[in-house]
Amino acid sequence: MLTADQLQHRRRAAAIARAFYDRRIDFGTLMREIGAPRDPDVFELVDMIMHEPPVEGLGGVGADAHGKYMAGIGELIERLSS
């Protein structure tokens, strides 16, 4: 069972990630605001954001693979929000 502080940390991380993908904050702000992840799911979210592959180009993946990756990030954000 998660404590109120843990739930708040998870929900805040989800809100910050949404703001990042809505282009309301930059990557540096995302990292400062989340801080050191104390929760494994928040750590996974930060890790996925840091390692998001580019679409096409050098080191990139196809649009389908990128869409699946982003769907995984979306599912994680939803899990952290609840």
LINBELWO-V479150 format. One record per residue. RES is the residue in three letters. PHI is phi in whole degrees, 0 to 359 (NA if undefined). Layout:
BEGIN
RES_PHI, RES_PHI
END
This chain:
BEGIN
MET_NA, LEU_276, THR_282, ALA_298, ASP_294, GLN_295, LEU_299, GLN_296, HIS_299, ARG_295, ARG_293, ARG_295, ALA_299, ALA_296, ALA_295, ILE_293, ALA_297, ARG_299, ALA_298, PHE_296, TYR_285, ASP_275, ARG_64, ARG_270, ILE_224, ASP_264, PHE_298, GLY_300, THR_294, LEU_305, MET_294, ARG_295, GLU_289, ILE_285, GLY_70, ALA_281, PRO_299, ARG_258, ASP_234, PRO_300, ASP_289, VAL_292, PHE_301, GLU_298, LEU_300, VAL_300, ASP_299, MET_294, ILE_295, MET_295, HIS_250, GLU_300, PRO_284, PRO_289, VAL_272, GLU_61, GLY_65, LEU_297, GLY_75, GLY_271, VAL_241, GLY_291, ALA_300, ASP_295, ALA_296, HIS_294, GLY_299, LYS_294, TYR_299, MET_293, ALA_297, GLY_296, ILE_296, GLY_299, GLU_296, LEU_293, ILE_299, GLU_297, ARG_297, LEU_290, SER_283, SER_266
END
